Amino acid sequence: MSIMSDTAEKEQTIDLQATVKDILSIIDQEREREIITRRFGLYERRETLEQIGELLGITRERVRQLEKAILNKLKTATESGKVTSINSIEKVIVRKLTELGRIARVQDLTSHLLNNTSDQRERAHVAFIAELAPGLTVVNENDNYFHSVGIKDYGDEKKIRAEVDEIVATIKKHGEPLTIEQLHDQLSYEHPDHVRALASVSKLLAHLKDSWGLVKWPTVNPKNIRDKIYVILAENTKPMHFSEIAGSIKDSSFKRKNVTTQAIHNELIKDNRFVLIGRGIYALNSWGFDRGTVADIIAEVLKQSTTPLHRDEIVKRVLKSRQVKETTILLNLQSKPQFKRVAKATYAYEQK
């Protein structure tokens, strides 16, 4: 696989596989090459220390020691210029990382380098080369961070992790999602792209349309139909018919969006966050809408009033929280015994 990179003078072709072979050729012993290729998954899937130890008949700890020693030897060789091809590919990676905000996940970096979707082997090659390139920093994967590559001039692994943690803490303290621009205003980075790149390294964060929040927040990481309904209504900022909500989900960028209109309606009924305010029309209860029938809303309007209300005023107040026909409100007002007419077209609530 080759990478094409435009320079001011000429087009330069860099071969990932050839560079990896050049690096491995420095290793004299077959067993050591076996350890490195299997640990990084250079030709097949990546293997654990235990798996390699069982294959070679040595302990897990011995595999770890050998891996560390081999990598140190390879780093020394690349730094001394024994692998000339790695210098060229490092320049391409640094250039691409500069465009991406100085750091990127290995998966994203590889895809950008190859200008298409990358496979596991290609990602392994990039990760292996980044591990040895003097000008790059590798952030190893764990529960909090994705496997990523950064430009060493802007920090080592410890510094990068601290910067990522700062972004997570800022969002957590705010209590709700923030845009990259808002995060940039609160932090001290040269450009919003740097903030976005660092945020992308964290496994604790998720984003939706450049709004970033904790991965457990449904507003940025909707995992089920109800969460997706919530996001659609929140983005719309006004009540919607359940068929409109279904259509918006199908047109969205959600990962799984093939849902039926009936399924949407069923979830709307079950979740207390959604309030039926008209025939098939739903709103969020956070907008100030209360659950209940039209009669319940009329009762609440009359209870909150210190004096009886004219029917026109009752209709006006009910329509603030319900999208129904005026005749529906008037029928409820006239037919329910708890609403007592105390004067011409004027009503009060009569407690039973």
Stockholm file with secondary structure:
# STOCKHOLM 1.0

chainA/1-352         MSIMSDTAEKEQTIDLQATVKDILSIIDQEREREIITRRFGLYERRETLEQIGELLGITRERVRQLEKAILNKLKTATESGKVTSINSIEKVIVRKLTELGRIARVQDLTSHLLNNTSDQRERAHVAFIAELAPGLTVVNENDNYFHSVGIKDYGDEKKIRAEVDEIVATIKKHGEPLTIEQLHDQLSYEHPDHVRALASVSKLLAHLKDSWGLVKWPTVNPKNIRDKIYVILAENTKPMHFSEIAGSIKDSSFKRKNVTTQAIHNELIKDNRFVLIGRGIYALNSWGFDRGTVADIIAEVLKQSTTPLHRDEIVKRVLKSRQVKETTILLNLQSKPQFKRVAKATYAYEQK
#=GR chainA/1-352 SS CEEEEECSSCEEEEEHHHHHHHHHTTCCCHHHHHHHHHHHTSSSCCCCHHHHHHHHTSCHHHHHHHHHHHHHHHHHHHHTTSCHHHHHHHHHHHHHHHHHTSEEEHHHHHHHHHTSCCCHHHHHHHHHHHHHCTTEEEECCCSSBCCEEEEGGGCCHHHHHHHHHHHHHHHHHHCSCEEHHHHHHHSCCSCHHHHHHHHHHBTTEEEETTEEEETTCTTTSCCSHHHHHHHHHHHHCSCEEHHHHHHHHHTSCCSCCCCCHHHHHHHHHHCTTEEEEETTEEEEGGGTCCCSCHHHHHHHHHHHCSSCEEHHHHHHHHTTTCBCCHHHHHHHHHHCTTEEEEETTEEEECCC
#=GC SS_cons         CEEEEECSSCEEEEEHHHHHHHHHTTCCCHHHHHHHHHHHTSSSCCCCHHHHHHHHTSCHHHHHHHHHHHHHHHHHHHHTTSCHHHHHHHHHHHHHHHHHTSEEEHHHHHHHHHTSCCCHHHHHHHHHHHHHCTTEEEECCCSSBCCEEEEGGGCCHHHHHHHHHHHHHHHHHHCSCEEHHHHHHHSCCSCHHHHHHHHHHBTTEEEETTEEEETTCTTTSCCSHHHHHHHHHHHHCSCEEHHHHHHHHHTSCCSCCCCCHHHHHHHHHHCTTEEEEETTEEEEGGGTCCCSCHHHHHHHHHHHCSSCEEHHHHHHHHTTTCBCCHHHHHHHHHHCTTEEEEETTEEEECCC
//
